[in-house]
């Protein structure tokens, strides 16, 4: 059985996302795809909230470290 007669697979290979980046490509349509648009907006809001939470966590840990150092 020869493998040269096989057609190449048409499925796309899924690559892992790097740095959590979201790529949006425009496709001209009569009406916008509201489901895709809303998912993109939600993902951006979640990423922003996560960044803010990380900053607050880091600030609290710095304050605790400073308080611990002053107690000694």
N, C-alpha and C positions, 0 to 999 in steps of 0.2 A: 504494500500500500504506500503510495507516494504522498508526501505532505505538501508537495509543490502545487497541487490542485486545490488546496484549501484557500478560501477567500480570507483576507485579513479581517480581524475583528473590528466591528464598527462601534463598539462601546468605547467611551472615553475613559481614560485612566484618571482616577481621582487622586489628586496630589494633596498632601496635607497642607493646611493653611499655615502660612508663616506669619508670625507676629499678630495673628488674629485680624489680618487685614481683610476688608470686604471690597470686592471689586464689582462695580455696577457698570454695565455696558448698555448704552441706549439702543433701543430698537424702535423704529418709527411705527406707531400704531394709531388707529383712530381714537381709541380710548386708552388711557394708561392702565397698566396692570396694577391695580390697587393692592392686591395681595403681596406682590413682590415689593412694591414701594413701602407698604406698611412694615413688612419684615425688615427691610433695610433701616427704616427709621427706628424701629424698636431695638435692633442690634446696635445702632449708634448710641442710643440712649443708655442701654445696658453697659456698653463699654465706657461711656463717660461716668456713669454712676460707680462703676468698679474702680476707675482711676481715682475718683474723689474719695472713695472709701479707703483705698490704699494710702492716699496722702494723709487722711485723718489718722489712720492706724499708725503710720510712721511718726506723725507729730506727737501722738500720745506716748509712743515708746520712747521718744527723745525726752519728753517731759518727765517720764518716770525715771529714766536714767539720770537726768539732772537732779531730781529729788533724792534719789538713792545716793548720789555722790555727795550732796550737801549734808546728808544725815551722818556721814562717816566722819 
